[in-house]
Amino acid sequence: MLMVLSIGGSILARDLSPDRFLLYANVLRELSAEHSLVVVTGGGKAARDYINVARSVGANEVVCDFIGIDITRLNAQLLISALGKDAYPEPPRDYKEAEAVIASGKIVVMGGVVPGQTTDAVSAILAEYLNADLMVVATSVDGVYSADPNTNPDAVKYEKMTAKELVNTVMSIEMKAGSKSPVDPLAAKIIERCKIETIVMDGNDPAVVSDVIMQMATKTGSMARIHSGTIIGFD
């Protein structure tokens, strides 16, 4: 089974703790024993901090995007270092390169690709390009809500939803470099287009991410409610 895993920078590199990278590396090794993995790392707080400074000194949004991409690739390189010989040694710079290096049998880790695409969008496009079987978005929230749960106490979490419902939920999000969202509008539209089964979940505990992925891989999770996240399905 081929899986694309998007790990938010706010999860993986929240405080640049080596332990976070090593914990994820251990889980990825276990998953890679049974499945092919492509991991896309986000930029997190560091990317947003750099982007905010860039805006303050006059950089336009494309320049800000390039800065964010550089940070995501640094996070990818840190995870590659934690994985050691189990990872392909360099983050691919585009989708075709990612496809080519999968043949190495190593865990492939990459960051952003081009301006205007968040790493969730990169993950969705990559999943479509590679004909992946599953996409997982490990983020700082435990699923997709009807509104921002941090500001709206009436926000309702979806246990399962269609891709169309996902698009409608996230379409109001402003597309700027460094934007925060469980899934951005472009990623949602790609998920809808390519019809890949996706789960959006809390990625703070790598072991839980692994458990959910294994449930989904064996289809035990598709039939039941996975309380650790939101399943975007097409059945």
NORVEN-V706957 format. One record per residue. N is the residue number from 0. OMEGA is omega in radians with two decimals (NA if undefined). NEAR is the number of other ideal C-beta (glycine too) atoms within 12 Angstrom. D_CENTER is the distance of its C-alpha to the mean C-alpha in whole Angstrom. Layout:
n/omega/near/d_center
N/OMEGA/NEAR/D_CENTER
N/OMEGA/NEAR/D_CENTER
This chain:
n/omega/near/d_center
0/3.12/25/18
1/-3.10/27/15
2/2.99/41/11
3/-3.12/49/8
4/3.06/50/5
5/3.14/53/2
6/-3.13/48/4
7/3.10/43/6
8/3.10/45/9
9/3.08/32/11
10/-3.00/40/10
11/-3.01/50/11
12/-3.06/38/13
13/3.13/25/15
14/-3.10/15/18
15/3.09/19/18
16/3.07/16/19
17/-3.10/16/20
18/-3.14/16/19
19/3.13/31/16
20/-3.13/35/15
21/3.10/20/18
22/3.11/27/17
23/3.12/44/13
24/3.14/33/15
25/3.13/24/18
26/-3.13/37/15
27/3.08/41/14
28/-3.14/26/18
29/3.14/23/19
30/-3.08/34/16
31/3.08/32/17
32/-3.11/17/21
33/-3.03/17/20
34/3.01/30/17
35/-3.03/31/16
36/2.88/50/12
37/-3.08/49/10
38/3.08/57/8
39/-3.09/49/6
40/3.10/51/6
41/-3.08/50/7
42/3.10/43/11
43/-3.05/36/11
44/-3.13/25/15
45/3.12/29/16
46/-3.14/38/15
47/3.12/29/16
48/3.13/21/20
49/3.14/29/20
50/3.12/35/19
51/3.09/19/22
52/3.14/19/25
53/3.10/26/24
54/-3.08/22/25
55/3.14/11/28
56/3.00/13/29
57/-3.14/10/29
58/3.07/21/26
59/-3.02/16/25
60/3.11/21/21
61/3.08/19/21
62/3.11/20/22
63/3.10/33/20
64/3.14/34/17
65/3.09/27/18
66/3.10/31/18
67/3.11/45/15
68/3.13/38/14
69/3.14/27/16
70/3.11/36/15
71/3.13/48/11
72/3.04/33/13
73/3.09/31/15
74/3.09/42/13
75/-3.13/44/12
76/3.07/26/16
77/3.12/32/16
78/3.07/45/14
79/3.12/32/16
80/3.12/22/19
81/-3.13/32/18
82/3.12/33/18
83/-3.06/19/21
84/-3.13/16/23
85/-3.12/27/20
86/2.94/34/18
87/-2.89/32/18
88/-3.11/20/20
89/3.06/21/18
90/3.06/37/15
91/-3.10/34/16
92/3.11/21/16
93/-3.04/21/16
94/-3.13/30/15
95/3.10/16/19
96/3.10/22/18
97/3.11/38/15
98/-3.09/26/17
99/-3.02/18/20
100/3.04/28/19
101/-3.12/31/18
102/3.12/13/22
103/-3.08/22/22
104/3.13/16/21
105/2.99/26/19
106/-3.12/41/15
107/-3.13/41/14
108/-3.13/46/11
109/3.09/45/11
110/3.14/45/10
111/-3.05/42/11
112/-3.07/33/13
113/3.07/21/16
114/3.11/24/17
115/3.13/23/16
116/2.98/35/12
117/3.12/47/9
118/3.00/53/6
119/3.08/47/5
120/3.07/40/8
121/-3.14/48/8
122/-3.12/51/6
123/3.12/42/9
124/3.12/37/11
125/3.12/43/11
126/3.11/38/11
127/-3.10/27/14
128/-3.09/28/16
129/-3.02/35/16
130/-3.13/20/17
131/-3.12/38/14
132/-3.05/27/15
133/3.01/38/12
134/3.11/49/8
135/3.09/55/7
136/3.12/52/4
137/-3.00/48/6
138/-3.05/41/7
139/3.06/27/11
140/-3.00/30/12
141/3.10/30/13
142/3.14/36/13
143/-3.13/43/14
144/3.11/30/17
145/3.09/22/20
146/3.14/20/20
147/-3.10/21/19
148/3.13/20/20
149/-3.11/13/21
150/-3.09/9/23
151/-3.11/12/24
152/3.14/11/26
153/-3.14/11/26
154/-3.10/19/23
155/3.10/18/22
156/3.06/29/19
157/3.03/34/19
158/3.10/24/19
159/-3.13/28/18
160/3.06/32/18
161/3.11/23/19
162/3.11/34/16
163/3.08/19/19
164/3.09/26/19
165/3.13/43/16
166/-3.11/26/17
167/-3.10/19/20
168/-3.01/33/18
169/-2.99/39/16
170/-3.11/20/18
171/-3.09/16/20
172/-3.14/26/17
173/-3.12/14/18
174/3.03/26/17
175/3.09/24/17
176/3.11/36/16
177/-3.13/36/14
178/-3.14/31/14
179/3.13/29/12
180/3.06/35/11
181/3.04/46/9
182/-3.11/47/9
183/-3.05/40/11
184/-3.13/29/14
185/3.11/29/13
186/3.14/45/10
187/3.13/40/12
188/3.10/25/15
189/3.09/34/14
190/3.11/47/13
191/-3.07/29/16
192/-3.03/21/18
193/3.06/27/16
194/3.08/22/17
195/3.09/36/14
196/-3.00/34/14
197/2.99/49/11
198/3.07/48/10
199/-2.99/48/9
200/3.05/44/10
201/-3.10/32/11
202/-3.07/42/10
203/3.12/24/13
204/-3.12/20/15
205/-3.14/34/13
206/3.10/21/16
207/3.08/26/15
208/3.13/41/12
209/-3.13/33/14
210/-3.12/25/17
211/3.11/40/15
212/-3.13/41/13
213/3.05/26/17
214/-3.12/27/18
215/-3.11/35/16
216/3.13/26/17
217/3.12/18/21
218/3.08/18/21
219/-3.14/15/22
220/-3.12/28/19
221/-3.07/23/20
222/-3.09/14/23
223/3.10/16/23
224/3.10/20/21
225/-3.02/35/18
226/3.13/21/19
227/-3.09/32/15
228/3.10/40/13
229/3.10/41/14
230/3.00/40/14
231/-3.02/44/14
232/-3.06/31/17
233/-3.14/20/20
234/NA/12/23
